[in-house]
Amino acid sequence: MEPIRAILPNPTQDSEAFWAACDAGRLALPRCIACGHVFFYPRLMCPRCGGRTLDTLESAGHGTVFSFTHVAVSFYGPSWDSQLPYTVVLVDLDEGPRMLSRLVGEGRERLRVGDRVGIRFVEFEGHTLPYFERREV
């Protein structure tokens, strides 16, 4: 199988700490100091209370599949055909946030809503991206 391809992130001031943590093999989720809400995706303020004082919570990277889809058509032209099919997952992380990512590893054909998954960092062109893989319970 050909190595995984990816569209690399373009970090903003609000997301650069998240992507730096990923490059270090850590999933660091934004957390609001005012209300304690942990959220994803990284942004300037808390989506619950509007607080602008944020820190991070290091996630264990475990969660449950909320939804998924198998992608069988390349949206990026023939150069991506080697990636097909791949699976996009919405994961409810144990810490609360819901995260969109890609499933890697074995067992995509057996994937079901409610399955347990865990983070797997994949290196691509000098960056480390947060993907998920199935975990047997």
Contacts in CASP RR format, 6 or more apart in sequence:
PFRMAT RR
TARGET T0000
AUTHOR 0000-0000-0000
METHOD contacts of the structure
MODEL  1
MEPIRAILPNPTQDSEAFWAACDAGRLALPRCIACGHVFFYPRLMCPRCG
GRTLDTLESAGHGTVFSFTHVAVSFYGPSWDSQLPYTVVLVDLDEGPRML
SRLVGEGRERLRVGDRVGIRFVEFEGHTLPYFERREV
2 82 0 8 1.000
2 83 0 8 1.000
3 124 0 8 1.000
4 83 0 8 1.000
4 102 0 8 1.000
4 104 0 8 1.000
4 122 0 8 1.000
4 124 0 8 1.000
4 131 0 8 1.000
5 79 0 8 1.000
5 80 0 8 1.000
5 82 0 8 1.000
5 83 0 8 1.000
5 124 0 8 1.000
6 122 0 8 1.000
6 124 0 8 1.000
6 125 0 8 1.000
6 129 0 8 1.000
7 76 0 8 1.000
8 124 0 8 1.000
8 125 0 8 1.000
8 127 0 8 1.000
8 129 0 8 1.000
9 15 0 8 1.000
9 19 0 8 1.000
9 127 0 8 1.000
9 129 0 8 1.000
11 18 0 8 1.000
11 19 0 8 1.000
11 20 0 8 1.000
14 42 0 8 1.000
14 43 0 8 1.000
14 44 0 8 1.000
15 41 0 8 1.000
15 42 0 8 1.000
15 43 0 8 1.000
17 28 0 8 1.000
17 42 0 8 1.000
17 56 0 8 1.000
18 28 0 8 1.000
18 29 0 8 1.000
18 30 0 8 1.000
18 42 0 8 1.000
19 127 0 8 1.000
21 27 0 8 1.000
21 28 0 8 1.000
21 56 0 8 1.000
21 58 0 8 1.000
22 28 0 8 1.000
22 121 0 8 1.000
22 127 0 8 1.000
22 128 0 8 1.000
22 129 0 8 1.000
22 130 0 8 1.000
23 126 0 8 1.000
23 127 0 8 1.000
23 128 0 8 1.000
24 128 0 8 1.000
25 121 0 8 1.000
25 128 0 8 1.000
26 58 0 8 1.000
27 58 0 8 1.000
27 59 0 8 1.000
27 60 0 8 1.000
27 61 0 8 1.000
27 119 0 8 1.000
27 130 0 8 1.000
28 56 0 8 1.000
28 57 0 8 1.000
28 58 0 8 1.000
28 59 0 8 1.000
29 38 0 8 1.000
29 39 0 8 1.000
29 40 0 8 1.000
29 56 0 8 1.000
29 57 0 8 1.000
29 58 0 8 1.000
29 59 0 8 1.000
29 93 0 8 1.000
29 95 0 8 1.000
29 97 0 8 1.000
30 38 0 8 1.000
30 39 0 8 1.000
30 40 0 8 1.000
30 42 0 8 1.000
30 43 0 8 1.000
30 46 0 8 1.000
30 54 0 8 1.000
30 55 0 8 1.000
30 56 0 8 1.000
30 57 0 8 1.000
31 37 0 8 1.000
31 38 0 8 1.000
31 39 0 8 1.000
31 54 0 8 1.000
31 55 0 8 1.000
31 56 0 8 1.000
31 57 0 8 1.000
32 38 0 8 1.000
32 39 0 8 1.000
32 46 0 8 1.000
32 48 0 8 1.000
32 49 0 8 1.000
32 50 0 8 1.000
32 51 0 8 1.000
32 53 0 8 1.000
32 54 0 8 1.000
33 51 0 8 1.000
33 53 0 8 1.000
33 54 0 8 1.000
33 55 0 8 1.000
34 46 0 8 1.000
34 49 0 8 1.000
34 50 0 8 1.000
34 51 0 8 1.000
34 53 0 8 1.000
35 46 0 8 1.000
35 48 0 8 1.000
35 49 0 8 1.000
35 51 0 8 1.000
37 46 0 8 1.000
37 47 0 8 1.000
37 48 0 8 1.000
37 49 0 8 1.000
38 57 0 8 1.000
38 95 0 8 1.000
38 96 0 8 1.000
38 97 0 8 1.000
39 46 0 8 1.000
39 47 0 8 1.000
39 48 0 8 1.000
39 97 0 8 1.000
40 93 0 8 1.000
40 97 0 8 1.000
40 98 0 8 1.000
40 99 0 8 1.000
44 52 0 8 1.000
45 51 0 8 1.000
45 52 0 8 1.000
45 54 0 8 1.000
46 52 0 8 1.000
46 54 0 8 1.000
57 95 0 8 1.000
59 93 0 8 1.000
59 94 0 8 1.000
59 95 0 8 1.000
59 119 0 8 1.000
60 94 0 8 1.000
60 95 0 8 1.000
61 93 0 8 1.000
61 94 0 8 1.000
61 118 0 8 1.000
61 119 0 8 1.000
62 93 0 8 1.000
62 94 0 8 1.000
62 116 0 8 1.000
62 117 0 8 1.000
62 118 0 8 1.000
62 119 0 8 1.000
62 135 0 8 1.000
63 91 0 8 1.000
63 92 0 8 1.000
63 93 0 8 1.000
63 94 0 8 1.000
63 116 0 8 1.000
63 117 0 8 1.000
63 118 0 8 1.000
63 132 0 8 1.000
64 91 0 8 1.000
64 92 0 8 1.000
64 114 0 8 1.000
64 115 0 8 1.000
64 116 0 8 1.000
64 117 0 8 1.000
65 89 0 8 1.000
65 90 0 8 1.000
65 91 0 8 1.000
65 92 0 8 1.000
65 111 0 8 1.000
65 112 0 8 1.000
65 113 0 8 1.000
65 114 0 8 1.000
65 115 0 8 1.000
65 116 0 8 1.000
65 117 0 8 1.000
66 90 0 8 1.000
66 91 0 8 1.000
66 92 0 8 1.000
66 98 0 8 1.000
66 113 0 8 1.000
66 114 0 8 1.000
67 89 0 8 1.000
67 90 0 8 1.000
67 113 0 8 1.000
68 87 0 8 1.000
68 88 0 8 1.000
68 89 0 8 1.000
68 90 0 8 1.000
68 103 0 8 1.000
68 111 0 8 1.000
68 113 0 8 1.000
69 87 0 8 1.000
69 88 0 8 1.000
70 85 0 8 1.000
70 86 0 8 1.000
70 87 0 8 1.000
70 108 0 8 1.000
71 84 0 8 1.000
71 85 0 8 1.000
71 86 0 8 1.000
71 87 0 8 1.000
71 88 0 8 1.000
72 84 0 8 1.000
72 85 0 8 1.000
73 84 0 8 1.000
74 80 0 8 1.000
74 81 0 8 1.000
74 83 0 8 1.000
74 84 0 8 1.000
85 108 0 8 1.000
86 102 0 8 1.000
86 103 0 8 1.000
86 108 0 8 1.000
87 102 0 8 1.000
87 103 0 8 1.000
87 108 0 8 1.000
87 111 0 8 1.000
88 100 0 8 1.000
88 101 0 8 1.000
88 102 0 8 1.000
88 103 0 8 1.000
89 100 0 8 1.000
89 101 0 8 1.000
89 102 0 8 1.000
89 103 0 8 1.000
89 111 0 8 1.000
89 117 0 8 1.000
89 132 0 8 1.000
90 98 0 8 1.000
90 99 0 8 1.000
90 100 0 8 1.000
91 98 0 8 1.000
91 99 0 8 1.000
91 100 0 8 1.000
91 101 0 8 1.000
91 117 0 8 1.000
91 132 0 8 1.000
92 98 0 8 1.000
93 99 0 8 1.000
99 130 0 8 1.000
101 130 0 8 1.000
101 131 0 8 1.000
101 132 0 8 1.000
102 131 0 8 1.000
102 132 0 8 1.000
103 111 0 8 1.000
103 117 0 8 1.000
103 131 0 8 1.000
103 132 0 8 1.000
103 133 0 8 1.000
103 134 0 8 1.000
104 120 0 8 1.000
104 122 0 8 1.000
104 131 0 8 1.000
104 132 0 8 1.000
104 133 0 8 1.000
105 120 0 8 1.000
105 133 0 8 1.000
105 134 0 8 1.000
106 133 0 8 1.000
106 134 0 8 1.000
107 134 0 8 1.000
108 134 0 8 1.000
110 134 0 8 1.000
111 134 0 8 1.000
115 134 0 8 1.000
116 134 0 8 1.000
116 135 0 8 1.000
116 136 0 8 1.000
116 137 0 8 1.000
117 132 0 8 1.000
117 133 0 8 1.000
117 134 0 8 1.000
117 135 0 8 1.000
118 132 0 8 1.000
118 133 0 8 1.000
118 135 0 8 1.000
119 130 0 8 1.000
119 131 0 8 1.000
119 132 0 8 1.000
120 131 0 8 1.000
120 132 0 8 1.000
120 133 0 8 1.000
121 128 0 8 1.000
121 129 0 8 1.000
121 130 0 8 1.000
121 131 0 8 1.000
122 128 0 8 1.000
122 129 0 8 1.000
122 131 0 8 1.000
123 129 0 8 1.000
END
